[in-house]
Amino acid sequence: MDKTALKDLQSDDRLKLKALYNRYRAEFLNFGRRYNLDKDDLADVYQEAFLALRKRAIQGKLNAIDSSMKTYLFAIGKFKIYDALKSKKREIPYETQLHIVEAELPEVEIDTEQPLTEKQLLLRTYLKELGEKCRQVLTMFYYRGLSIEEIAKHAEYKNENTVKAQKSRCLKTLRQLCNR
């Protein structure tokens, strides 16, 4: 990380901090639009990411980091975007739909004017080749946004570790199918 930027992050100089804050803000907001969060939520995420970056700089946790400030900041921001998306999904009532198995779920519609890429079409095909349990776990986790804990409870798995292992095996199988 740039030593000057690191010193500026650690300082209490408002002008330097403001300049650092604004350096990547617009670019981050543009980057974050692909995740379908509104502008206000993205601005909040960026502020939280910047504050987390500054806190780590003050604690001395960035001294040995080789990546650029932008890369590190965007990585923090991306995880905060995921957290925001998960919390938004939890606000949507889905409890009434939990009894539906994956075979009864509607086909995922892509709301875009662009046709599916070749990789997306292959992924759709390979998902159909997976076993029922794999499709169920991956659908519940990625499509419906359920947590591992919720999947374990509603799909009647022994515990969360069993769900994690199943999800891991399913993703490995899916990757293998995609890489043939």
C-alpha beads as a LAMMPS data file, in Angstrom:
LAMMPS data file: protein, C-alpha beads

180 atoms
179 bonds

1 atom types
1 bond types

-500.0 500.0 xlo xhi
-500.0 500.0 ylo yhi
-500.0 500.0 zlo zhi

Masses

1 110.0

Atoms # bond

1 1 1 0.000 0.000 0.000
2 1 1 1.192 3.507 -0.766
3 1 1 3.045 4.741 2.342
4 1 1 1.805 8.330 1.900
5 1 1 -1.812 7.190 1.696
6 1 1 -1.259 4.970 4.731
7 1 1 0.138 7.898 6.753
8 1 1 -2.760 10.077 5.632
9 1 1 -5.233 7.378 6.751
10 1 1 -3.567 7.269 10.155
11 1 1 -3.487 11.048 10.572
12 1 1 -6.161 13.338 11.962
13 1 1 -5.766 15.835 9.121
14 1 1 -9.347 16.371 7.909
15 1 1 -8.307 17.645 4.474
16 1 1 -6.119 14.610 3.763
17 1 1 -8.792 12.235 5.024
18 1 1 -11.447 13.961 2.927
19 1 1 -9.232 13.734 -0.167
20 1 1 -8.641 10.012 0.454
21 1 1 -12.339 9.445 1.094
22 1 1 -13.320 11.133 -2.162
23 1 1 -10.539 9.545 -4.249
24 1 1 -12.428 6.301 -4.971
25 1 1 -15.978 7.142 -3.875
26 1 1 -17.506 7.734 -7.315
27 1 1 -15.714 4.714 -8.755
28 1 1 -16.947 2.531 -5.883
29 1 1 -20.534 3.737 -6.281
30 1 1 -20.330 2.897 -9.976
31 1 1 -18.829 -0.520 -9.165
32 1 1 -21.533 -1.199 -6.583
33 1 1 -24.445 -0.516 -8.940
34 1 1 -24.119 -4.019 -10.382
35 1 1 -25.312 -5.414 -7.042
36 1 1 -28.708 -3.672 -7.285
37 1 1 -28.403 -1.637 -4.113
38 1 1 -29.797 1.862 -4.222
39 1 1 -27.433 4.835 -4.227
40 1 1 -28.004 5.711 -0.560
41 1 1 -27.230 2.155 0.575
42 1 1 -24.090 2.119 -1.574
43 1 1 -22.984 5.430 -0.095
44 1 1 -23.455 3.971 3.397
45 1 1 -21.498 0.864 2.423
46 1 1 -18.655 2.982 1.056
47 1 1 -18.520 5.038 4.230
48 1 1 -18.446 1.894 6.382
49 1 1 -15.716 0.394 4.191
50 1 1 -13.627 3.559 4.389
51 1 1 -14.012 3.698 8.167
52 1 1 -12.989 0.037 8.438
53 1 1 -9.952 0.758 6.248
54 1 1 -8.978 3.707 8.416
55 1 1 -9.432 1.697 11.614
56 1 1 -7.133 -1.024 10.274
57 1 1 -4.577 1.595 9.261
58 1 1 -4.620 3.142 12.744
59 1 1 -4.225 -0.317 14.305
60 1 1 -1.185 -0.939 12.092
61 1 1 -2.800 -3.871 10.289
62 1 1 -2.080 -2.423 6.836
63 1 1 1.673 -1.976 7.199
64 1 1 2.489 -5.302 5.521
65 1 1 -0.256 -5.191 2.879
66 1 1 1.038 -5.395 -0.695
67 1 1 -2.177 -4.471 -2.489
68 1 1 -3.178 -0.948 -3.380
69 1 1 -5.469 1.095 -1.185
70 1 1 -8.158 0.900 -3.859
71 1 1 -8.009 -2.901 -4.053
72 1 1 -8.168 -3.296 -0.288
73 1 1 -10.970 -0.735 0.072
74 1 1 -13.043 -2.347 -2.686
75 1 1 -12.560 -5.788 -1.119
76 1 1 -13.878 -4.508 2.209
77 1 1 -16.722 -2.771 0.376
78 1 1 -17.656 -5.890 -1.550
79 1 1 -18.064 -7.902 1.662
80 1 1 -20.124 -5.092 3.154
81 1 1 -22.310 -5.102 0.012
82 1 1 -22.873 -8.845 0.487
83 1 1 -23.854 -8.213 4.104
84 1 1 -26.271 -5.478 3.010
85 1 1 -27.807 -7.763 0.382
86 1 1 -28.255 -10.568 2.896
87 1 1 -29.929 -8.269 5.394
88 1 1 -32.241 -6.913 2.678
89 1 1 -33.221 -10.453 1.671
90 1 1 -34.035 -11.271 5.268
91 1 1 -36.471 -8.363 5.317
92 1 1 -38.474 -9.990 2.523
93 1 1 -40.926 -12.532 3.941
94 1 1 -40.122 -15.911 2.450
95 1 1 -41.297 -18.109 5.312
96 1 1 -44.509 -19.016 3.511
97 1 1 -42.519 -20.430 0.592
98 1 1 -40.162 -22.675 2.611
99 1 1 -42.172 -25.831 2.039
100 1 1 -41.704 -25.586 -1.752
101 1 1 -39.109 -28.024 -3.039
102 1 1 -36.749 -27.073 -5.841
103 1 1 -38.755 -28.950 -8.464
104 1 1 -41.714 -26.664 -7.786
105 1 1 -39.679 -23.452 -7.830
106 1 1 -40.271 -21.287 -10.863
107 1 1 -37.532 -21.036 -13.471
108 1 1 -35.221 -18.159 -12.633
109 1 1 -36.012 -15.319 -14.984
110 1 1 -33.179 -13.002 -15.896
111 1 1 -34.512 -9.476 -16.150
112 1 1 -32.139 -8.147 -18.770
113 1 1 -32.239 -7.279 -22.418
114 1 1 -29.007 -9.143 -23.065
115 1 1 -29.191 -12.836 -23.951
116 1 1 -27.537 -15.357 -21.659
117 1 1 -23.856 -15.939 -22.292
118 1 1 -22.573 -19.352 -23.265
119 1 1 -21.261 -19.888 -19.719
120 1 1 -24.634 -18.963 -18.206
121 1 1 -26.413 -21.400 -20.520
122 1 1 -23.937 -24.149 -19.587
123 1 1 -24.399 -23.396 -15.905
124 1 1 -28.166 -23.712 -16.287
125 1 1 -27.690 -27.084 -18.057
126 1 1 -25.256 -28.412 -15.447
127 1 1 -27.488 -27.361 -12.572
128 1 1 -30.142 -29.646 -14.029
129 1 1 -27.611 -32.515 -14.055
130 1 1 -26.920 -32.228 -10.327
131 1 1 -28.742 -34.474 -7.919
132 1 1 -31.892 -33.361 -6.161
133 1 1 -30.163 -32.642 -2.824
134 1 1 -27.498 -30.500 -4.539
135 1 1 -30.036 -28.489 -6.477
136 1 1 -32.054 -28.004 -3.317
137 1 1 -29.107 -26.750 -1.227
138 1 1 -27.711 -24.480 -3.941
139 1 1 -31.157 -23.097 -4.771
140 1 1 -31.976 -22.389 -1.147
141 1 1 -28.605 -20.737 -0.524
142 1 1 -28.007 -18.744 -3.717
143 1 1 -31.452 -18.214 -5.230
144 1 1 -33.570 -17.852 -2.118
145 1 1 -30.861 -16.348 0.097
146 1 1 -31.309 -18.678 3.061
147 1 1 -28.485 -18.979 5.573
148 1 1 -26.762 -22.296 6.299
149 1 1 -28.613 -22.423 9.619
150 1 1 -31.985 -21.889 7.920
151 1 1 -31.255 -24.570 5.320
152 1 1 -30.302 -27.057 8.051
153 1 1 -33.545 -26.340 9.892
154 1 1 -35.944 -26.359 6.953
155 1 1 -34.368 -29.150 4.902
156 1 1 -34.006 -31.252 8.058
157 1 1 -30.242 -31.744 7.919
158 1 1 -28.472 -33.078 10.997
159 1 1 -26.611 -29.805 11.613
160 1 1 -25.057 -26.776 9.916
161 1 1 -21.770 -28.581 9.240
162 1 1 -23.643 -31.171 7.202
163 1 1 -25.166 -28.390 5.078
164 1 1 -21.754 -26.735 4.622
165 1 1 -20.205 -30.038 3.534
166 1 1 -23.094 -30.754 1.155
167 1 1 -22.896 -27.272 -0.353
168 1 1 -19.133 -27.611 -0.776
169 1 1 -19.455 -31.002 -2.509
170 1 1 -22.204 -29.657 -4.761
171 1 1 -20.162 -26.641 -5.807
172 1 1 -17.159 -28.884 -6.498
173 1 1 -19.310 -31.153 -8.662
174 1 1 -20.773 -28.158 -10.468
175 1 1 -17.283 -26.770 -11.148
176 1 1 -16.177 -30.133 -12.500
177 1 1 -19.178 -30.253 -14.816
178 1 1 -18.456 -26.714 -16.018
179 1 1 -14.791 -27.492 -16.686
180 1 1 -15.298 -30.613 -18.808

Bonds

1 1 1 2
2 1 2 3
3 1 3 4
4 1 4 5
5 1 5 6
6 1 6 7
7 1 7 8
8 1 8 9
9 1 9 10
10 1 10 11
11 1 11 12
12 1 12 13
13 1 13 14
14 1 14 15
15 1 15 16
16 1 16 17
17 1 17 18
18 1 18 19
19 1 19 20
20 1 20 21
21 1 21 22
22 1 22 23
23 1 23 24
24 1 24 25
25 1 25 26
26 1 26 27
27 1 27 28
28 1 28 29
29 1 29 30
30 1 30 31
31 1 31 32
32 1 32 33
33 1 33 34
34 1 34 35
35 1 35 36
36 1 36 37
37 1 37 38
38 1 38 39
39 1 39 40
40 1 40 41
41 1 41 42
42 1 42 43
43 1 43 44
44 1 44 45
45 1 45 46
46 1 46 47
47 1 47 48
48 1 48 49
49 1 49 50
50 1 50 51
51 1 51 52
52 1 52 53
53 1 53 54
54 1 54 55
55 1 55 56
56 1 56 57
57 1 57 58
58 1 58 59
59 1 59 60
60 1 60 61
61 1 61 62
62 1 62 63
63 1 63 64
64 1 64 65
65 1 65 66
66 1 66 67
67 1 67 68
68 1 68 69
69 1 69 70
70 1 70 71
71 1 71 72
72 1 72 73
73 1 73 74
74 1 74 75
75 1 75 76
76 1 76 77
77 1 77 78
78 1 78 79
79 1 79 80
80 1 80 81
81 1 81 82
82 1 82 83
83 1 83 84
84 1 84 85
85 1 85 86
86 1 86 87
87 1 87 88
88 1 88 89
89 1 89 90
90 1 90 91
91 1 91 92
92 1 92 93
93 1 93 94
94 1 94 95
95 1 95 96
96 1 96 97
97 1 97 98
98 1 98 99
99 1 99 100
100 1 100 101
101 1 101 102
102 1 102 103
103 1 103 104
104 1 104 105
105 1 105 106
106 1 106 107
107 1 107 108
108 1 108 109
109 1 109 110
110 1 110 111
111 1 111 112
112 1 112 113
113 1 113 114
114 1 114 115
115 1 115 116
116 1 116 117
117 1 117 118
118 1 118 119
119 1 119 120
120 1 120 121
121 1 121 122
122 1 122 123
123 1 123 124
124 1 124 125
125 1 125 126
126 1 126 127
127 1 127 128
128 1 128 129
129 1 129 130
130 1 130 131
131 1 131 132
132 1 132 133
133 1 133 134
134 1 134 135
135 1 135 136
136 1 136 137
137 1 137 138
138 1 138 139
139 1 139 140
140 1 140 141
141 1 141 142
142 1 142 143
143 1 143 144
144 1 144 145
145 1 145 146
146 1 146 147
147 1 147 148
148 1 148 149
149 1 149 150
150 1 150 151
151 1 151 152
152 1 152 153
153 1 153 154
154 1 154 155
155 1 155 156
156 1 156 157
157 1 157 158
158 1 158 159
159 1 159 160
160 1 160 161
161 1 161 162
162 1 162 163
163 1 163 164
164 1 164 165
165 1 165 166
166 1 166 167
167 1 167 168
168 1 168 169
169 1 169 170
170 1 170 171
171 1 171 172
172 1 172 173
173 1 173 174
174 1 174 175
175 1 175 176
176 1 176 177
177 1 177 178
178 1 178 179
179 1 179 180
